[in-house]
Amino acid sequence: MPRIMSVSDSILVEATPSAVYAQVSDPTSMGRWSPENRGARVLGDRRSTYVGMVFEGRNKRGPFRWTTRCTVTAADPGQRFAFRVHAIGAKRPRLPGAIALWEYRFEAVDGFTRVTETWTDNRRAWPDFLADAFDRVATRGHTFAEFQRGNIRTTLERLKAALEHDGDAAGRGGETALHD
């Protein structure tokens, strides 16, 4: 059976699209919601998110830790944020290659924002049998599509809880600046 190359899920958040975008488009904050990401370090001096911005994400799954290099591919305030993961390594992302694309879309719906998170497997050059074997070892028995489906659901639920509960970082319209 061919592997599933993309999965997505959505959730309604009681906040404006621009407020949700302001939080999600700050890669240094993703660790607040993601079950694997532990934050990021933006490379360069710019503080606001822009297409071409590069960051290194710190990640952890069980006892394993790794770092990825990512480049922002879409930064449309209140509408869309996306980045591609194109290098990976234990402490430094030294191994280049097409890994994944992450996308977040924001849509106003009756006083809420529908946030849709999508993961796309960019390892298209990998034969299915090899990807399947690697995935099952890396995820303890699952394909990456199955595994990411659960991660996306967890991330969206945590994002919703944080923005609706806190009201701090913009649950209802305020925005925060990207920080180092």
Phi, psi and omega in degrees: 000129180295150183284153176279126186264351182205139174223151177209165177205161182226160175210150175265132180238134179279084181191165179280154176304321181292326178291318180292316178303316182302325179282310186292327183280002175262098185299338180289344181262348187302331179298343177292334187242325187287139176288343181246323185286141179242024180107185184207164175238120179280132178269136181100180188262342184292143183258334179265153182288138180210155177297129183100348177299136181248138176217158176248122181264136175263133186225156179211133174223110185059229181278354185270137177232144178205164180237141177240151171255132185228151176231130180291130181249346176210132179216073181254098186311131179075000183233307189204139173224133180211153175210153177252143177261120188227012173199153183212153176185169182294296180258328179230143180282081185267339183266105182281155176158157177289121184244300184200163172234131176246135181223142177231128177243146184232125184224126177290131181218101174049052178084001177240175171238126172276118177257123177244122178252132181230134173247132177236129178283116180264010180276051185293336180283346180284133172297148183304316183297323180289315178299317181297315180296314179299313182302316183293329175286313184292334184245011180061049171107001182247164166280162178296326179299313178298315182297313181292330176303315178293319178297318180297314180302314179298314180300313181296318179295319178292320177300312179302311181300316182295313183288324181279327182279310186291314188065348182295279188292036168105020180310329184231034169130338179287161178229153178241155180277153175294136180237163181279000000 
